[in-house]
Amino acid sequence: MAQTRKYYVVWSGRRPGVYPTWDAC
Protein backbone atom coordinates (compact mmCIF):
# COMPACT_ATOMS: atom_id res chain seq x y z
CA MET A 1 0.00 0.00 0.00
CA ALA A 2 1.72 3.12 -1.23
CA GLN A 3 0.00 6.47 -1.16
CA THR A 4 1.15 9.04 -3.68
CA ARG A 5 0.10 12.61 -4.39
CA LYS A 6 -2.45 12.01 -7.13
CA TYR A 7 -3.11 8.30 -7.09
CA TYR A 8 -2.81 5.13 -5.07
CA VAL A 9 -0.59 2.20 -5.90
CA VAL A 10 -1.95 -1.13 -4.72
CA TRP A 11 0.52 -3.97 -4.94
CA SER A 12 -0.82 -6.10 -2.14
CA GLY A 13 -4.37 -7.15 -2.87
CA ARG A 14 -6.67 -8.90 -5.28
CA ARG A 15 -6.07 -6.42 -8.09
CA PRO A 16 -2.59 -4.86 -7.90
CA GLY A 17 -2.32 -1.67 -9.90
CA VAL A 18 -2.84 2.07 -9.82
CA TYR A 19 -6.12 3.63 -8.79
CA PRO A 20 -7.31 7.26 -8.63
CA THR A 21 -9.04 6.53 -5.33
CA TRP A 22 -8.53 4.17 -2.42
CA ASP A 23 -11.14 1.68 -3.50
CA ALA A 24 -9.06 -1.47 -3.84
CA CYS A 25 -7.34 -3.14 -0.92
Residue pairs with C-beta under 8 A, 6 or more apart in sequence:
1 8
1 9
1 10
1 11
1 12
1 25
2 8
2 9
2 11
3 9
3 22
6 20
7 18
7 19
7 20
8 18
8 19
8 20
8 21
8 22
8 24
9 17
9 18
10 16
10 17
10 18
10 19
10 24
10 25
13 24
13 25
14 24
15 24
17 24
